[in-house]
Structures are given as C-alpha cells and as structure tokens.
C-alpha cells in the first residue's frame, strides 16, 4: 500500500495536465492541485474540480457551495477542514479553466487515470463517501452512469443504509451550487428527510474519536 504522505506530495507536484496531457489540450494556466488525503478520516467528500476561488486560495469548497455543503453536513468550518476527520478528493485536482460560454470545463481526466485508484486503495479506513456530481458518480458508482443524478438521489435510503463490499456507504448528493436552488425547492424531501439522516451519520463518524 502506498503511503499517503508520498501520494499527497506527488499530487502537489503533478503538472501532467499542463506538460504531458493525455486527453485534452494542455491546461492553460499553472496547475494548483487541491485535495486532502487522510490516514484517519472516515468520511471522504468527492466532487468535481476546484473553481477559480479554490484555485486561488488552495482551500477546497472555499466558496458559497462549500457553505451550503457544510450546512447539509452539520459541520463547522474547523471540522470540515480538519484532515484527521474529512478527506476531500475531487475528480479533478486543478481548476480546469473555462469553456467558451464562461462556465467551468469538466474535470481533467488525467487525475482519475493516474491518481484515484491509488488514493482510495491507500484509505481503507473510509466508512462514508459522499459523491457530488455526475463525474464523481461515474467513478464511485459506475453502474449508475448515464442515470439522472436526481433520480439516483431520490433513492438515497438505498445508499445510506447499504454498505458496499468494503463496508463503505457511498451516497450520491446533488451539487451544493446555488444553481441547484430550484431543484432543492422542487424536492423539499432532500432537506426535510435526507439531510437530517446525513447529519446524524456524519456526527456519529466524527464523534468516534472524541
């Protein structure tokens, strides 16, 4: 098993998407890989890729989406950024740049190809993996690839109470972006039913070490 400290150091130094891209044109700016690995965290948050604010601050979910996500989880900023308690592993570690419409490009595929299998093999202590967005879903729950994320989230009980073969709960969530406010209003069960159960699960896992 690889040592996480070595993996984290290698990821921080990675410049493959700029210097030796495999699937797309080179990254047009200096890479700044942002992820948080942990030998002790029981919870991993697995989203898409950093936005420009995260790129500039090197702090994952350091934006309004992060505020909403922390509210869903019932965690403080201190708990959220405590690497002893939470790992944060997006599908792309660097801000991918903008498309022609000014939106963020998809996560760089090099990260998944080179790093993800190694990272999760080196964190066998994980008990809960929160999957945010279609790209993370395709990696962590490939059997649901191509299925609408909202349709999958509606079956949240199936995921929250059924561990996988490794004893982990893998729970799909909608992206906490404020662009999804309309979806949340149309689906009030998310905040009235799912969120309380999720907070209780998070609290049990965080309080184990206290």
RODO-2510 file (C-alpha; in nm, 4 decimals, decimal comma):
residues 210
     n   res          X          Y          Z
     1     x     0,0000     0,0000     0,0000
     2     x     0,1333     0,3406    -0,0922
     3     x     0,1974     0,5912     0,1825
     4     x    -0,0500     0,8761     0,1787
     5     x     0,2170     1,1319     0,2604
     6     x     0,4052     1,0327    -0,0540
     7     x     0,0878     1,0408    -0,2620
     8     x    -0,0060     1,3838    -0,1331
     9     x     0,3407     1,5168    -0,2107
    10     x     0,3384     1,3664    -0,5596
    11     x    -0,0064     1,5113    -0,6317
    12     x     0,1005     1,8567    -0,5186
    13     x     0,3934     1,8369    -0,7625
    14     x     0,1862     1,6987    -1,0514
    15     x     0,1976     1,9016    -1,3751
    16     x     0,0896     1,6295    -1,6184
    17     x    -0,2214     1,8108    -1,7452
    18     x    -0,0031     2,1044    -1,8456
    19     x     0,3198     1,9356    -1,9521
    20     x     0,2083     1,5938    -2,0807
    21     x    -0,1707     1,5967    -2,1286
    22     x    -0,3313     1,2642    -2,2207
    23     x    -0,6811     1,3526    -2,3370
    24     x    -0,7228     1,7278    -2,3865
    25     x    -0,5186     2,0352    -2,4773
    26     x    -0,2688     2,1418    -2,2114
    27     x    -0,4006     2,3202    -1,9066
    28     x    -0,3713     2,6908    -1,9977
    29     x    -0,2555     2,8059    -1,6535
    30     x    -0,0239     2,6962    -1,3747
    31     x    -0,1655     2,3834    -1,2087
    32     x    -0,2576     2,4014    -0,8423
    33     x    -0,3715     2,0538    -0,7327
    34     x    -0,6136     2,0760    -0,4403
    35     x    -0,7109     1,7649    -0,2453
    36     x    -0,6954     1,6465     0,1146
    37     x    -0,5861     1,2909     0,1931
    38     x    -0,6096     1,1356     0,5375
    39     x    -0,4969     0,8250     0,7224
    40     x    -0,7696     0,8628     0,9853
    41     x    -1,0727     1,0280     0,8244
    42     x    -1,3788     0,8067     0,7977
    43     x    -1,5535     1,0460     0,5612
    44     x    -1,4498     1,1469     0,2098
    45     x    -1,6097     1,4214     0,0029
    46     x    -1,5730     1,3535    -0,3674
    47     x    -1,6827     1,6283    -0,6034
    48     x    -1,5895     1,7531    -0,9475
    49     x    -1,2994     2,0013    -0,9684
    50     x    -1,1914     2,3247    -0,7993
    51     x    -1,3386     2,6518    -0,9177
    52     x    -1,1340     2,9650    -0,9620
    53     x    -1,1768     3,0741    -0,5981
    54     x    -1,0473     2,7403    -0,4730
    55     x    -0,7651     2,7584    -0,7275
    56     x    -0,6637     3,0979    -0,5899
    57     x    -0,6858     3,0025    -0,2213
    58     x    -0,5845     2,6321    -0,2299
    59     x    -0,8762     2,5636     0,0076
    60     x    -1,1384     2,3175    -0,1186
    61     x    -1,5041     2,4252    -0,1099
    62     x    -1,3949     2,7745    -0,0091
    63     x    -1,6991     2,9308    -0,1739
    64     x    -2,0785     2,9567    -0,1329
    65     x    -2,1145     2,5947    -0,2473
    66     x    -1,8945     2,4933     0,0434
    67     x    -2,1090     2,6922     0,2854
    68     x    -2,4181     2,5078     0,1673
    69     x    -2,2406     2,1708     0,1810
    70     x    -2,1255     2,2326     0,5385
    71     x    -2,4836     2,3218     0,6300
    72     x    -2,6047     1,9931     0,4818
    73     x    -2,3411     1,8007     0,6768
    74     x    -2,3890     1,9924     1,0005
    75     x    -2,0160     2,0574     1,0350
    76     x    -1,8247     2,3664     1,1331
    77     x    -1,5507     2,5034     0,9091
    78     x    -1,2980     2,3771     1,1645
    79     x    -1,4330     2,0218     1,1435
    80     x    -1,4663     2,0368     0,7664
    81     x    -1,1032     2,1387     0,7161
    82     x    -0,9625     1,9003     0,9780
    83     x    -0,7776     1,6407     0,7708
    84     x    -0,7945     1,3991     1,0610
    85     x    -1,1721     1,3900     1,0122
    86     x    -1,2513     1,4526     0,6456
    87     x    -1,0749     1,3672     0,3220
    88     x    -1,1591     1,5740     0,0126
    89     x    -1,0872     1,4075    -0,3221
    90     x    -1,2395     1,5767    -0,6284
    91     x    -1,2337     1,4039    -0,9645
    92     x    -1,0014     1,6742    -1,0959
    93     x    -0,7500     1,8326    -0,8620
    94     x    -0,6872     2,1505    -1,0610
    95     x    -0,9174     2,4252    -1,1848
    96     x    -0,9808     2,3112    -1,5443
    97     x    -1,0399     2,6552    -1,6954
    98     x    -1,3458     2,7975    -1,8697
    99     x    -1,5425     2,6870    -2,1724
   100     x    -1,6487     2,9258    -2,4491
   101     x    -1,9600     3,0192    -2,2541
   102     x    -1,7670     3,1136    -1,9409
   103     x    -1,8574     2,8016    -1,7448
   104     x    -1,6068     2,5706    -1,5799
   105     x    -1,4738     2,2921    -1,8019
   106     x    -1,5133     1,9287    -1,6878
   107     x    -1,2525     1,7811    -1,4522
   108     x    -0,9273     1,6835    -1,6198
   109     x    -0,9315     1,3102    -1,6921
   110     x    -0,5622     1,2670    -1,6109
   111     x    -0,6379     1,2830    -1,2374
   112     x    -0,8742     0,9889    -1,2477
   113     x    -0,6410     0,7851    -1,4672
   114     x    -0,3283     0,8428    -1,2595
   115     x    -0,4336     0,9014    -0,9012
   116     x    -0,7795     0,7927    -0,7906
   117     x    -0,7441     0,4152    -0,7683
   118     x    -0,4211     0,4608    -0,5752
   119     x    -0,5733     0,7145    -0,3370
   120     x    -0,8723     0,5051    -0,2372
   121     x    -0,6621     0,1915    -0,2048
   122     x    -0,4492     0,3854     0,0441
   123     x    -0,7507     0,4976     0,2520
   124     x    -0,9201     0,1693     0,3515
   125     x    -1,0496     0,3250     0,6758
   126     x    -1,3171     0,5252     0,4939
   127     x    -1,6737     0,4497     0,6001
   128     x    -1,8711     0,7170     0,4117
   129     x    -1,8030     0,8531     0,0632
   130     x    -2,0166     1,1480    -0,0432
   131     x    -2,0418     1,1577    -0,4223
   132     x    -2,1191     1,5022    -0,5639
   133     x    -2,1959     1,5401    -0,9336
   134     x    -2,2028     1,3177    -1,2418
   135     x    -1,8253     1,2834    -1,2824
   136     x    -1,7794     1,1529    -0,9288
   137     x    -2,0821     0,9289    -0,9733
   138     x    -1,9302     0,7708    -1,2853
   139     x    -1,6197     0,6775    -1,0858
   140     x    -1,7635     0,5720    -0,7499
   141     x    -2,0917     0,4192    -0,8727
   142     x    -2,0223     0,3257    -1,2368
   143     x    -2,3273     0,1014    -1,2507
   144     x    -2,5410     0,4176    -1,2423
   145     x    -2,3508     0,6002    -1,5122
   146     x    -2,5917     0,7669    -1,7524
   147     x    -2,8741     0,7755    -1,4972
   148     x    -3,0009     1,1178    -1,3972
   149     x    -2,8385     1,2163    -1,0698
   150     x    -3,1647     1,3486    -0,9275
   151     x    -3,3307     1,0109    -0,9895
   152     x    -3,0468     0,8397    -0,8033
   153     x    -3,0564     1,0815    -0,5102
   154     x    -3,4290     1,0132    -0,4725
   155     x    -3,3326     0,6573    -0,3731
   156     x    -3,0989     0,7845    -0,1005
   157     x    -3,2166     0,5321     0,1588
   158     x    -3,0896     0,2504    -0,0615
   159     x    -2,7408     0,4029    -0,0487
   160     x    -2,7285     0,5414     0,3050
   161     x    -2,8212     0,2135     0,4724
   162     x    -2,6478    -0,0361     0,2412
   163     x    -2,2666    -0,0663     0,2698
   164     x    -2,0684    -0,1843    -0,0302
   165     x    -1,8399    -0,4871    -0,0365
   166     x    -1,5741    -0,2868     0,1514
   167     x    -1,8134    -0,1819     0,4265
   168     x    -1,8428     0,1755     0,2962
   169     x    -2,1538     0,3823     0,2446
   170     x    -2,1411     0,5598    -0,0931
   171     x    -2,4050     0,8319    -0,1000
   172     x    -2,4794     1,0431    -0,4098
   173     x    -2,5690     1,4076    -0,3476
   174     x    -2,6674     1,6960    -0,5747
   175     x    -2,4052     1,9625    -0,6193
   176     x    -2,4403     2,2293    -0,3474
   177     x    -2,4074     2,5046    -0,6061
   178     x    -2,6616     2,7827    -0,5758
   179     x    -2,7580     2,6989    -0,9333
   180     x    -2,9371     2,3976    -0,7828
   181     x    -3,1607     2,6089    -0,5595
   182     x    -3,4526     2,5465    -0,7950
   183     x    -3,4060     2,1709    -0,7705
   184     x    -3,3983     2,1904    -0,3902
   185     x    -3,7222     2,3890    -0,3862
   186     x    -3,8883     2,1323    -0,6131
   187     x    -3,7614     1,8469    -0,3964
   188     x    -3,8187     1,9521    -0,0331
   189     x    -3,7697     1,5934     0,0847
   190     x    -3,3959     1,6418     0,0342
   191     x    -3,3647     1,8869     0,3237
   192     x    -3,6502     1,7507     0,5380
   193     x    -3,5705     1,3789     0,5084
   194     x    -3,2235     1,3121     0,3686
   195     x    -3,0275     1,5932     0,5350
   196     x    -3,1243     1,5018     0,8961
   197     x    -3,0219     1,1390     0,8375
   198     x    -2,6987     1,2507     0,6738
   199     x    -2,6149     1,4851     0,9616
   200     x    -2,6758     1,2059     1,2131
   201     x    -2,4467     0,9721     1,0174
   202     x    -2,1772     1,2404     0,9893
   203     x    -2,1966     1,3163     1,3605
   204     x    -2,1614     0,9505     1,4574
   205     x    -1,8500     0,9146     1,2429
   206     x    -1,6941     1,2419     1,3612
   207     x    -1,7638     1,1724     1,7280
   208     x    -1,5965     0,8303     1,7276
   209     x    -1,2590     0,9898     1,8037
   210     x    -1,3899     1,2336     2,0652
***
